[in-house]
Amino acid sequence: MDSLTPTGEHKAPIYLDNHATTRIDPRVLEAMMPSLTEEYGNASSRTHAFGWAAEGAVDKARKQVAQAIGARPKEIVFTSGATESNNLAIKGALGFYADRGDHIVTVKSEHKAVLDACRTLEKSAGVSVTYLTPDAGGIVDPGDVADAITDRTVLVSIMHANSEIGVLQPLAEIGRITRSKGVLFHTDAAQSVAKIGIDVDAMGIDLLSLSGHKIYGPKGIGALFVRARDPRVRLVAMVDGGGQEKGFRSGTLNVPGIVGLGAACEIGIAEMEDEAVRIASLRDRLHARLTGELDYVTLNGDGDARLPGNLNLSFAYVEGESLLMGLREVALSSGSACTSASLEPSHVLRSIGVSDELAHSSIRFGIGRFNTEAEIERVADRVVAEVTRLRRFSALYAAKRDQQTDAGQAQ
Ligand SMILES: *Cc1c(COP(=O)(O)O)cnc(C)c1O
């Protein structure tokens, strides 16, 4: 993508919004090409070679996705993305197990696809929902989860990596609790699959949502892991029709998307460790430069338990929106991409006690596979320059600095 710089030359903006979506990996696109062209069969056609080829491609992808999370291929249900997977997991489980109970435990900092699915059930199905508050670092206390579970609880839904502040939840501890209490455990792992190790058996996960476009795969494809044994999880389907995906999700399979998701999972897992180290070092370099060269910069979310590519910072005395306007050659988000259409402060930052004022000063840096060291240095230069420029217009910032200088001289 090109944009016109002030001097009139075309220059591609630097993409640092990898939590909103990622660029498709060229190797993923290459893997998809046959099913986008000659191998166009319907994976349900059992009577000819086109159908068999499509079915074979889907089988391979199902194995690749299953392997990425320690599941068995038959436990993977392909969907249109993590939004649909979250809806299917939550509404599907509460629907199927209505005789067991009517209560969900989740967290205030979840993705809107989880929170809004819960709200709908509260409004229309008489379900009650406990929204836990994470600690100041964004992490849920497993003890709070245990305390919130009642004999009416059907499901606990707690995400792996947060899409705004990158914080990782203690899934294994939570899974031990849900197991011991006989409650289903769903996790939204859209941001973490193939980036951070995840194992559905070791972590006691019964339902797991993932998405292609967050892991360098195509948009409009995702999956839901539905545990087949110990326990076998049942769901009410959201989409009825031809009975594909064992009836969990009818509709002709999106074969190119499925092939792309499988390839994205396999590549991600193969390169996960090296990539995490490389991306975390870019992230740490950016963090060190911004906090070294600017004052009043705070990190949102726990400093350690976080995605390698996530850096969410508040730049006090600067409006996040103004900062982004001044940084048009860098693609960034203030708060979450999903809520940036409205100017509501991010519900995630609110949930960890960040003031509305500082939430409006926050920027999410999302570093990914295709970012380079040179890009990170350039972004640091530009952010430092732009924050410094905007703060020249801030009377509050000037007053704060004067206070500091006076305090310093008085000592
Ligand atoms: C992006 C995202 C979603 C939504 O996924 P889609 O595939 O775009 O529907 C859900 N949860 C999290 C944590 C996400 O980052």
The ligand as an ORCA input file, in Angstrom:
! r2SCAN-3c Opt
* xyz 0 1
  C      -9.431    -10.657     16.065
  C      -9.959    -11.300     17.280
  C     -11.226    -11.883     17.296
  C     -12.124    -11.855     16.092
  O     -11.620    -12.730     15.108
  P     -12.196    -12.698     13.619
  O     -11.554    -13.887     12.995
  O     -11.767    -11.407     13.037
  O     -13.664    -12.835     13.717
  C     -11.656    -12.469     18.463
  N     -10.884    -12.488     19.552
  C      -9.655    -11.963     19.583
  C      -8.838    -12.033     20.821
  C      -9.154    -11.343     18.454
  O      -7.947    -10.790     18.483
*
